[in-house]
Amino acid sequence: MLLNKLNLAPLTFMMFSMIPLNGGELDTALNSCHFIKVKNAIEKEYIDFQTTSKDAILKCQRNSDIQRLLLNSGASLRKKHSFELLSNSFYLPYSDRVPLLHTYLEFGADINAVGRNDNTIVLVAASRSYLMLEAVLQAGADPNYYTKYNQGAILRAALSGKPANIELLHKYGAKFGEHNIDVYHNVLIQTQYISVIQTLLRLYPPKTVAEKQVINRTLVSAISRQKYDLVRAILFYHQDIDVVEPNKLTPKAILASKNDRKMSNIFFEAGIY
């Protein structure tokens, strides 16, 4: 009677309707990763994403429409989840990858967050799509981040056979060999991609004595293993082959000890007699 007189019933209803629900219906919808169900659950319930469903954004990561819906509806994107979200965007259809990456960054994702196995998003991108690598570099990803295992973006791109990615990283200031000089030898010996070898030697030619020693050590190994294409690629960009580490044989000395006419012809073609 008193409520009716004071006309408080509508106010009471509004107060109860604004109490945050527990997000149960939303959680159920998210488990199905069905866009309409998620949309209906958000519209039906008043969800306080700060106290309930804190990590809703971690669900349905391969559905870019649901991810955008959650963020635009107030779902939080905590920085500790940055790497997981950014890296999972690589598994979306090509047309969705870069736009969703930009959406995550807009809502506070850290482009240089360190994730599983000491990885960052630039290391993931370096071994994959050129367009994604370009997107993360444009967004401010550090091209010179190294893992505790001395793995950098150039190394990842090289071992994945991505010369175009190496070119792009170089454009954004990525260094190679300065952090760990032996990476020269490791990459040149391990990679099967001649285009990668040519790109590395063209963009990062050995300049210091130590760098030349490492390249010549690689050349010696390549001669011994009869890696003709590797020897040819190295000699095209590098001919200072007498600079070797103490007590080590020069490439020419190794060549002289072999009865390998094909290898000798490669040296002859390079103008080294």
C-alpha positions as CSV (number, residue, x, y, z in Angstrom):
1,M,0.0,0.0,0.0
2,L,2.7,2.4,1.1
3,L,4.9,1.4,-1.9
4,N,2.1,2.1,-4.3
5,K,1.5,5.5,-2.7
6,L,5.1,6.4,-3.0
7,N,5.4,4.9,-6.4
8,L,8.6,3.0,-5.4
9,A,7.8,-0.3,-7.1
10,P,9.4,0.7,-10.4
11,L,12.5,1.9,-8.6
12,T,12.8,-1.3,-6.6
13,F,12.6,-3.3,-9.9
14,M,15.3,-1.2,-11.4
15,M,17.6,-1.7,-8.4
16,F,17.3,-5.4,-8.6
17,S,17.8,-5.4,-12.4
18,M,21.1,-3.6,-12.1
19,I,22.6,-6.1,-9.7
20,P,25.4,-7.9,-11.6
21,L,24.5,-11.4,-12.5
22,N,27.0,-14.2,-12.3
23,G,27.5,-14.5,-16.0
24,G,26.3,-18.1,-16.0
25,E,24.3,-17.9,-19.2
26,L,27.2,-16.0,-20.8
27,D,29.6,-18.7,-19.8
28,T,27.4,-21.4,-21.2
29,A,27.1,-19.4,-24.5
30,L,30.9,-19.0,-24.6
31,N,31.4,-22.7,-24.2
32,S,29.5,-23.1,-27.5
33,C,31.4,-20.2,-29.2
34,H,28.1,-19.4,-31.0
35,F,28.0,-15.7,-31.8
36,I,24.2,-15.3,-31.5
37,K,24.0,-17.1,-28.2
38,V,26.8,-15.0,-26.8
39,K,25.2,-11.8,-28.1
40,N,21.8,-12.8,-26.6
41,A,23.4,-13.6,-23.2
42,I,25.2,-10.3,-23.0
43,E,22.0,-8.4,-23.9
44,K,19.9,-10.4,-21.5
45,E,22.2,-10.2,-18.5
46,Y,23.9,-7.2,-16.8
47,I,27.4,-8.6,-16.7
48,D,30.1,-7.0,-14.6
49,F,33.1,-8.2,-16.4
50,Q,35.4,-6.8,-13.7
51,T,34.0,-9.1,-11.0
52,T,32.5,-12.0,-12.9
53,S,33.6,-13.6,-16.1
54,K,37.0,-11.9,-15.7
55,D,38.7,-14.0,-18.3
56,A,35.8,-14.3,-20.8
57,I,38.1,-12.9,-23.5
58,L,40.2,-16.1,-23.3
59,K,37.3,-18.1,-24.6
60,C,36.4,-18.4,-28.3
61,Q,39.8,-16.9,-29.3
62,R,39.4,-18.2,-32.9
63,N,36.1,-16.4,-33.4
64,S,37.1,-12.8,-34.2
65,D,33.4,-11.6,-34.1
66,I,32.9,-12.9,-30.6
67,Q,36.2,-11.5,-29.4
68,R,35.2,-8.0,-30.7
69,L,31.8,-8.3,-29.2
70,L,33.2,-9.2,-25.8
71,L,35.7,-6.3,-25.8
72,N,33.1,-3.8,-27.0
73,S,30.7,-5.0,-24.2
74,G,33.3,-4.4,-21.5
75,A,35.3,-7.6,-21.2
76,S,38.7,-6.9,-19.8
77,L,41.9,-7.7,-21.6
78,R,44.5,-8.1,-18.9
79,K,48.1,-7.5,-20.0
80,K,49.2,-10.9,-18.7
81,H,47.1,-12.5,-21.4
82,S,48.5,-10.3,-24.2
83,F,50.9,-12.9,-25.7
84,E,48.3,-15.6,-25.7
85,L,45.7,-13.5,-27.4
86,L,48.1,-12.0,-30.0
87,S,49.7,-15.3,-30.9
88,N,46.3,-17.1,-31.2
89,S,45.2,-14.5,-33.8
90,F,47.6,-16.2,-36.2
91,Y,45.3,-19.2,-36.4
92,L,42.4,-17.1,-37.7
93,P,41.5,-16.8,-41.4
94,Y,43.9,-14.5,-43.2
95,S,41.3,-11.7,-43.6
96,D,40.7,-11.6,-39.8
97,R,44.3,-11.8,-38.5
98,V,45.5,-8.2,-38.8
99,P,42.2,-6.5,-37.9
100,L,41.9,-8.6,-34.7
101,L,45.5,-7.9,-33.8
102,H,44.7,-4.2,-34.1
103,T,41.6,-4.6,-31.9
104,Y,43.6,-6.3,-29.2
105,L,46.2,-3.5,-29.2
106,E,43.4,-0.9,-29.1
107,F,42.1,-2.5,-26.0
108,G,45.4,-2.6,-24.2
109,A,47.4,-5.7,-25.3
110,D,51.1,-5.4,-24.9
111,I,52.8,-5.9,-28.3
112,N,56.1,-6.9,-26.5
113,A,54.6,-9.2,-23.9
114,V,56.8,-12.3,-23.2
115,G,54.9,-15.5,-23.3
116,R,55.5,-19.2,-23.4
117,N,59.0,-20.4,-23.9
118,D,60.3,-16.9,-23.6
119,N,58.6,-15.9,-26.9
120,T,57.3,-12.6,-28.0
121,I,54.9,-12.0,-30.9
122,V,57.6,-10.7,-33.2
123,L,59.4,-14.1,-32.9
124,V,56.2,-15.9,-33.7
125,A,55.5,-13.6,-36.7
126,A,59.1,-13.8,-38.0
127,S,58.7,-17.4,-39.0
128,R,55.2,-17.0,-40.5
129,S,53.2,-14.5,-42.5
130,Y,54.9,-11.4,-44.0
131,L,51.7,-9.3,-43.5
132,M,51.4,-10.3,-39.8
133,L,55.1,-9.5,-39.2
134,E,54.6,-6.2,-40.9
135,A,51.6,-5.5,-38.7
136,V,53.4,-6.3,-35.4
137,L,56.5,-4.2,-36.4
138,Q,54.3,-1.3,-37.3
139,A,52.6,-1.6,-33.9
140,G,56.0,-1.2,-32.2
141,A,57.2,-4.8,-31.6
142,D,60.9,-4.9,-30.7
143,P,62.8,-6.6,-33.7
144,N,65.8,-7.1,-31.5
145,Y,64.3,-9.2,-28.7
146,Y,66.3,-12.3,-27.9
147,T,65.2,-15.3,-25.9
148,K,67.4,-16.8,-23.1
149,Y,68.4,-19.3,-25.8
150,N,69.8,-16.5,-28.0
151,Q,67.1,-16.8,-30.5
152,G,66.1,-13.7,-32.3
153,A,63.7,-12.7,-35.1
154,I,66.3,-12.9,-37.9
155,L,67.2,-16.4,-36.8
156,R,63.6,-17.5,-36.7
157,A,62.9,-16.1,-40.2
158,A,66.1,-17.6,-41.6
159,L,65.4,-21.1,-40.3
160,S,61.9,-20.9,-41.6
161,G,63.0,-20.0,-45.1
162,K,61.6,-16.5,-45.1
163,P,64.0,-14.2,-47.0
164,A,61.2,-11.5,-47.4
165,N,60.7,-11.5,-43.6
166,I,64.5,-11.0,-43.2
167,E,64.3,-8.0,-45.5
168,L,61.4,-6.6,-43.5
169,L,63.1,-7.1,-40.2
170,H,66.3,-5.4,-41.5
171,K,64.2,-2.5,-42.6
172,Y,62.9,-2.1,-39.0
173,G,66.4,-2.2,-37.6
174,A,66.8,-5.8,-36.6
175,K,70.4,-6.8,-35.9
176,F,72.0,-10.1,-36.7
177,G,75.1,-11.6,-35.2
178,E,75.8,-8.9,-32.7
179,H,74.1,-10.6,-29.8
180,N,75.8,-13.9,-30.5
181,I,78.3,-14.0,-33.3
182,D,78.1,-17.8,-33.7
183,V,74.6,-17.4,-35.0
184,Y,76.2,-16.7,-38.4
185,H,77.7,-20.2,-38.6
186,N,74.6,-21.9,-37.1
187,V,72.2,-20.4,-39.5
188,L,74.3,-20.8,-42.7
189,I,75.0,-24.4,-41.9
190,Q,71.5,-25.4,-40.8
191,T,69.3,-23.7,-43.4
192,Q,68.5,-25.4,-46.6
193,Y,67.4,-22.2,-48.3
194,I,70.0,-20.6,-50.6
195,S,67.8,-17.5,-50.9
196,V,68.0,-17.0,-47.2
197,I,71.8,-17.4,-47.2
198,Q,72.1,-14.8,-50.0
199,T,69.8,-12.4,-48.2
200,L,71.7,-12.7,-44.9
201,L,75.1,-12.2,-46.5
202,R,73.8,-9.2,-48.6
203,L,72.2,-7.4,-45.7
204,Y,74.6,-8.5,-43.0
205,P,78.0,-8.9,-44.6
206,P,80.8,-9.8,-42.2
207,K,82.8,-6.7,-41.4
208,T,84.8,-7.4,-38.2
209,V,87.7,-9.9,-37.9
210,A,85.6,-12.0,-35.6
211,E,82.7,-12.1,-38.1
212,K,85.0,-13.0,-41.0
213,Q,86.5,-15.8,-38.9
214,V,83.1,-17.2,-38.3
215,I,82.1,-17.0,-42.0
216,N,85.3,-18.8,-43.0
217,R,84.7,-21.5,-40.4
218,T,81.4,-22.0,-42.1
219,L,83.1,-22.1,-45.5
220,V,85.5,-24.8,-44.2
221,S,82.7,-26.8,-42.9
222,A,80.7,-26.4,-46.2
223,I,83.8,-27.5,-48.3
224,S,84.2,-30.6,-46.1
225,R,80.5,-31.5,-46.4
226,Q,80.4,-30.8,-50.2
227,K,77.7,-28.1,-49.8
228,Y,78.4,-26.6,-53.2
229,D,75.5,-24.2,-53.3
230,L,76.4,-22.8,-49.8
231,V,80.0,-22.3,-50.8
232,R,79.0,-20.6,-54.1
233,A,76.6,-18.3,-52.2
234,I,79.2,-17.4,-49.6
235,L,81.9,-16.7,-52.1
236,F,79.6,-14.4,-54.1
237,Y,79.4,-12.0,-51.1
238,H,82.6,-12.8,-49.2
239,Q,86.1,-13.4,-50.5
240,D,88.3,-12.4,-47.6
241,I,88.9,-16.1,-46.9
242,D,92.3,-16.0,-45.3
243,V,91.1,-14.5,-42.0
244,V,90.7,-17.5,-39.8
245,E,90.7,-18.3,-36.1
246,P,94.1,-19.2,-34.5
247,N,95.4,-22.6,-35.4
248,K,92.7,-23.2,-37.9
249,L,93.1,-24.1,-41.6
250,T,92.0,-21.6,-44.2
251,P,89.2,-22.6,-46.7
252,K,91.9,-22.7,-49.5
253,A,94.0,-25.1,-47.4
254,I,91.0,-27.4,-46.9
255,L,90.2,-27.2,-50.5
256,A,93.7,-28.2,-51.4
257,S,93.4,-31.3,-49.3
258,K,90.4,-32.5,-51.2
259,N,90.2,-34.0,-54.6
260,D,87.0,-32.2,-55.4
261,R,87.0,-30.8,-59.0
262,K,83.5,-29.4,-58.7
263,M,84.4,-27.4,-55.5
264,S,87.6,-26.2,-57.2
265,N,85.6,-24.9,-60.1
266,I,83.4,-22.9,-57.8
267,F,86.4,-21.2,-56.3
268,F,87.8,-20.5,-59.8
269,E,84.5,-19.0,-60.9
270,A,84.6,-16.7,-57.9
271,G,88.1,-15.5,-58.9
272,I,89.9,-17.3,-56.1
273,Y,92.9,-19.3,-57.3
